[in-house]
C-alpha cells in the first residue's frame, strides 16, 4: 500500500501548528525569506512545531500572485520578472519576487527538507481552450529551463532531499509533451497543480503518470472531497507509493469564520449567530466540537478565539476524512458506500467512481488482459 500525506500550508504560529499534530507541512522559499529573515530563525521554528515531513515549495504561487497584480496594472509579468541569483528575493523598490532555482537550492541545502517542489511559473485558471493553449506554450520554455536547471542543482547540492518536478499544464497531451522532455532528469516524483482540474482530469493525469512509471505525486494547493477520495484510492490500491497534498484551508477558512464539515469537507459560515439556520450540537468528534453545545456557541465566540478554534477543527476534519477514506479505499464497493454516506451529492460520487472504473479498465488493457470490473468480493 502507498502512503497518503496531508501537509498544512500558510501557517506560521508555532504553538497553533503543534496543537494540530500534522505529519507534514509545506512552506515556500519567499515566505521563509520574508517572515523568518534567516535560516537560523526558521530552524528554531521547525524545532518548535515538531513536524515529521517537511516540504519546501519553490514559490510558484507567489509568482502567480505577482502575475495577477501585473495584469491588474496593465503590464505583463514577463516584463517584470528578474532572474538574478545573487540578488535578494525581495526588493523594496519592486513588487515582483526575484526568484531563481539558485535561491531555492540555497535554502534546500541549508534547511535539508524531506521534499523540494520544483520552481515553476504557474498557468492561470481558465476554461477557455484558446487561453489554455496560449498560457501553456507561453510559459513552456521558462518552465522547461527551470526544471532542467533545478534538477541538476538538486542532484549536485541536495542529495538528501527528494526532488519533485512541477508540471504546469491543462491536459494529458500537454503533460505528455512536457514530461517527455524532462523524464530523464534526476527526480523522485512529480508535483501537479490542481486549480484547473475536475475529478475526471485528475484521474486522467494520474493514469498517464502511472503509465509513465511515476510512483510519487504531490498535489499542490488542494483539500477537496473528490481530490482526497481519488488520492486515497490510488494509494490504498498501491498504484502509487506516495501521494501528498497541501492546503491552506484550515487557517484560510478560519480567517473568514468558515467551518469545514467533517463529513464532506463543505464550508459553512459561522461569522455570527444569524448564519446558523438550524442550530444543534456539532456531531464532529474533534476535541473542540465535543465541548460545544451548539453551532451558535461557536459563531458567538470572540473572533481571535474563534479563529484558533476553527483552525484546529478544520485541520482535524481534513485529516480525519483523509484517514478514513484511505482505510475504506482498499475495497472498491465498500469505498463507494463510504463516500455515499459522507455526502448528499450522489452525482459527484458517481463521477468519482466512473473515472476510477475507466482508470482500472485502461490499466487492464495496457496489461493485455480482459477488462474486468472490480470484484464485489
C-alpha positions in Angstrom: 0.0 0.0 0.0 1.1 3.5 -0.8 1.1 6.4 1.7 -1.3 9.4 1.8 0.0 12.6 3.5 -1.7 15.9 4.2 0.7 18.9 4.6 -0.6 22.1 6.1 0.3 25.4 4.4 0.0 29.1 5.1 0.6 28.9 8.9 3.3 30.5 11.0 2.0 30.3 14.6 4.3 27.5 16.1 2.0 26.9 19.1 -1.1 26.5 17.0 0.7 24.3 14.4 1.9 22.0 17.2 -1.6 21.5 18.5 -2.8 20.2 15.1 -0.3 17.3 15.2 0.3 17.2 11.5 2.7 14.8 9.8 3.6 17.2 7.1 4.0 20.9 6.4 4.9 22.9 3.3 6.5 26.3 3.3 7.6 28.5 0.3 11.1 29.9 -0.1 9.7 33.5 -0.4 7.8 33.0 2.9 11.0 32.0 4.7 12.9 35.0 3.5 10.1 37.4 4.2 8.8 36.1 7.5 11.8 34.5 9.2 14.7 36.6 7.7 17.3 34.0 8.5 17.7 30.2 8.2 18.5 30.1 11.9 15.2 31.7 12.8 13.4 29.2 10.6 15.3 26.2 12.1 14.1 27.4 15.6 10.5 27.5 14.2 10.9 23.9 12.8 12.1 22.6 16.1 9.1 24.2 17.9 6.4 22.7 15.6 7.5 19.1 15.7 6.7 18.3 12.0 7.9 14.9 10.7 7.8 15.6 7.0 8.9 19.0 5.6 8.1 20.2 2.1 10.0 23.2 0.6 7.9 24.9 -2.1 9.8 27.0 -4.6 7.3 29.8 -4.6 5.4 29.5 -7.9 2.2 30.6 -6.1 3.9 33.9 -5.2 4.8 34.4 -8.9 1.2 33.7 -9.8 0.1 36.4 -7.4 2.7 38.8 -8.9 1.3 38.0 -12.4 -2.2 38.8 -11.4 -1.1 42.1 -9.9 0.9 42.9 -13.0 -2.2 42.2 -15.1 -4.3 44.5 -12.9 -1.7 47.2 -13.6 -1.9 46.7 -17.3 1.6 45.1 -17.7 2.9 41.6 -18.4 4.8 39.5 -15.8 7.5 38.7 -18.3 8.5 42.3 -18.3 8.7 42.3 -14.5 10.5 39.0 -13.8 14.0 39.2 -12.6 16.4 36.2 -12.5 19.4 37.4 -10.6 20.7 34.6 -8.3 23.0 37.0 -6.4 20.2 39.5 -5.6 17.8 39.0 -2.7 14.3 37.6 -3.4 12.6 40.8 -2.3 13.4 44.3 -3.2 11.6 47.2 -1.6 11.6 49.0 -5.0 9.9 46.1 -6.8 6.7 44.1 -6.2 7.7 41.0 -8.2 9.9 38.5 -6.3 13.4 37.8 -7.8 13.1 34.1 -7.6 15.5 31.6 -9.3 16.4 28.0 -9.0 19.6 29.0 -7.2 17.6 30.7 -4.4 15.6 27.6 -3.9 18.5 25.2 -3.8 20.4 27.5 -1.5 17.6 27.2 1.1 17.2 23.5 0.4 20.9 22.9 1.1 20.8 24.9 4.3 17.4 23.5 5.5 17.6 19.9 4.2 13.8 19.4 3.8 12.4 15.9 3.0 10.8 17.0 -0.3 11.6 20.0 -2.5 9.0 21.2 -5.1 10.4 22.4 -8.4 10.3 26.1 -9.4 7.7 26.9 -11.9 5.6 29.7 -13.4 2.0 28.6 -12.9 -0.6 28.6 -15.6 -3.7 30.6 -14.7 -7.1 29.1 -14.0 -9.2 29.3 -17.2 -11.7 27.1 -19.1 -11.1 28.8 -22.4 -9.2 26.4 -24.7 -7.5 29.2 -26.6 -6.3 30.8 -23.5 -5.2 27.5 -22.1 -3.1 26.8 -25.2 -1.6 30.3 -25.1 -0.8 30.1 -21.4 0.9 26.7 -21.7 3.1 27.5 -24.7 4.0 31.0 -23.5 5.2 29.6 -20.1 6.5 26.3 -21.5 10.1 27.5 -22.3 10.7 29.1 -18.9 9.2 26.1 -17.0 11.4 23.7 -19.1 14.6 25.6 -18.4 13.8 26.0 -14.7 13.1 22.2 -14.5 16.4 21.4 -16.1 18.5 23.8 -14.0 16.9 22.9 -10.7 17.0 19.1 -11.3 20.8 19.3 -11.9 21.4 21.7 -8.9 19.3 19.5 -6.6 21.2 16.3 -7.6 24.5 18.1 -7.0 23.9 20.0 -3.8 20.9 18.3 -2.1 21.3 14.6 -2.3 19.4 14.0 1.0 16.2 15.7 -0.2 13.7 14.3 -2.7 13.0 16.5 -5.7 9.6 16.7 -7.3 9.4 18.2 -10.8 6.4 20.5 -11.2 4.3 20.1 -14.4 2.2 23.1 -15.3 -0.4 22.1 -18.0 -4.1 21.8 -18.7 -4.5 18.4 -20.3 -2.8 15.0 -20.7 -1.4 15.9 -24.2 0.5 18.8 -22.7 1.6 16.6 -19.7 2.9 14.0 -22.2 4.8 16.7 -24.1 6.4 18.4 -21.1 7.2 15.3 -19.1 8.6 13.6 -22.2 11.3 16.3 -22.3 12.2 16.1 -18.5 11.6 12.5 -17.5 15.3 11.6 -17.8 16.3 14.4 -15.4 17.1 13.3 -11.9 13.9 13.5 -9.8 11.9 11.5 -7.3 8.4 12.5 -8.2 6.0 14.9 -9.9 4.1 17.9 -8.4 0.8 18.7 -10.0 -1.3 21.9 -9.6 -5.0 21.2 -9.3 -6.6 24.6 -9.7 -7.6 23.6 -13.3 -8.7 20.1 -12.6 -12.0 18.4 -12.1 -12.1 14.8 -10.9 -12.0 13.3 -14.4 -9.0 15.4 -15.3 -7.1 14.4 -12.1 -7.7 10.7 -12.8 -6.6 11.1 -16.4 -3.4 12.8 -15.2 -2.7 10.1 -12.6 -3.4 7.4 -15.2 -0.8 8.8 -17.6 1.8 9.3 -14.9 1.2 5.8 -13.7 1.7 4.6 -17.2 4.9 6.6 -17.5 6.3 4.9 -14.3 5.9 7.8 -11.9 5.3 6.4 -8.3 5.3 9.6 -6.2 3.0 12.5 -6.5 2.3 15.8 -4.7 -0.9 17.7 -5.4 -0.5 21.4 -4.9 -3.0 23.5 -3.0 -6.0 21.2 -2.6 -8.1 19.6 0.1 -11.5 18.8 -1.5 -13.7 15.8 -1.0 -13.2 14.4 -4.6 -9.5 15.0 -4.8 -8.8 13.3 -1.5 -11.1 10.4 -2.4 -9.1 9.8 -5.6 -5.7 10.2 -3.9 -6.8 7.8 -1.1 -7.9 5.2 -3.7 -4.7 5.4 -5.7 -2.5 5.0 -2.7 -4.6 2.4 -0.8 -4.6 0.2 -4.0 -0.9 0.7 -4.4 -1.0 2.4 -7.8 1.3 5.0 -6.3 3.8 4.7 -3.5 3.1 8.2 -2.3 0.5 10.9 -2.8 0.8 14.0 -0.7 -1.4 17.2 -0.9 -1.2 20.6 0.8 -3.8 23.2 1.5 -4.2 26.5 3.4 -7.9 25.6 4.1 -7.7 25.1 7.9 -6.3 28.6 8.6 -7.7 30.4 5.5 -11.3 29.2 6.1 -10.9 30.0 9.8 -9.9 33.6 8.9 -13.3 34.1 7.3 -15.1 32.2 10.1 -15.8 29.2 7.9 -16.4 25.8 9.4 -15.3 22.6 7.5 -17.9 19.9 7.6 -16.1 16.8 8.7 -18.4 14.6 6.6 -17.8 16.0 3.2 -15.4 19.0 3.7 -18.0 21.6 2.6 -17.6 25.1 4.1 -20.3 26.9 6.1 -20.1 30.3 7.6 -20.1 30.9 11.3 -19.4 34.6 11.1 -22.2 35.3 13.5 -25.2 33.6 15.1 -27.6 34.8 12.3 -25.6 32.5 9.9 -26.8 29.4 11.8 -30.2 28.4 10.3 -30.9 25.2 12.2 -28.9 25.2 15.5 -27.9 21.9 17.0 -24.9 20.3 18.8 -21.9 19.7 16.4 -21.6 16.0 15.5 -17.9 16.3 14.8 -15.7 14.2 17.2 -12.8 16.6 17.3 -11.7 17.7 20.8 -13.1 21.2 20.4 -16.5 20.4 19.0 -17.4 17.8 21.6 -17.2 20.5 24.2 -19.6 22.8 22.3 -23.4 22.7 22.9 -24.3 24.3 19.6 -23.1 25.8 16.4 -24.3 29.2 17.7 -22.0 28.9 20.6 -19.1 28.7 18.1 -20.4 31.5 16.0 -20.7 33.7 19.1 -17.1 33.3 20.1 -14.7 36.3 20.2 -13.0 36.5 16.8 -9.5 35.6 17.8 -10.6 32.6 19.9 -13.0 31.5 17.1 -10.2 31.6 14.5 -8.0 29.4 16.7 -10.9 27.0 17.3 -11.9 26.8 13.6 -8.2 26.3 12.5 -7.9 23.3 14.8 -11.3 21.9 13.9 -10.8 22.4 10.1 -7.4 20.8 10.3 -8.9 17.8 12.2 -11.8 17.5 9.7 -9.4 17.2 6.7 -7.0 14.8 8.5 -9.8 12.6 9.7 -11.6 12.3 6.4 -8.3 11.5 4.7 -7.5 8.8 7.2 -11.0 7.2 7.0 -11.1 7.4 3.1 -7.7 5.7 2.9 -8.8 2.9 5.3 -12.0 2.3 3.2 -10.5 2.6 -0.2 -8.9 -0.9 -0.2 -12.3 -2.3 -1.2 -13.9 -0.7 -4.3 -17.6 -1.2 -3.3 -17.1 -0.5 0.4 -15.4 2.7 -0.6 -18.3 3.8 -2.8 -20.7 3.1 0.1 -18.5 5.1 2.5 -18.5 8.1 0.2 -22.2 8.0 -0.4 -22.7 8.1 3.4 -20.5 11.2 3.6 -22.1 13.4 1.1 -25.6 14.0 -0.3 -24.1 14.7 -3.7 -24.6 11.3 -5.4 -23.7 12.7 -8.8 -20.2 13.6 -7.6 -19.7 10.1 -6.1 -20.8 8.6 -9.3 -18.4 10.8 -11.3 -15.6 9.7 -9.0 -16.3 6.0 -9.4 -16.9 6.2 -13.2 -13.5 7.9 -13.5 -11.9 5.2 -11.3 -13.6 2.4 -13.3 -12.2 3.9 -16.5 -8.7 4.0 -14.9 -9.0 0.3 -13.9 -10.2 -0.5 -17.4 -7.3 1.3 -19.2 -4.9 -0.3 -16.8 -6.1 -3.8 -17.7 -6.0 -3.1 -21.4 -2.4 -1.9 -21.0 -1.6 -5.2 -19.3 -3.1 -7.1 -22.3 -5.7 -8.8 -20.1 -9.5 -8.9 -20.4 -11.1 -5.9 -18.7 -13.0 -6.8 -15.6 -14.9 -4.7 -13.1 -13.6 -4.9 -9.5 -15.0 -7.9 -7.7 -17.6 -7.4 -5.0 -15.7 -10.0 -3.0 
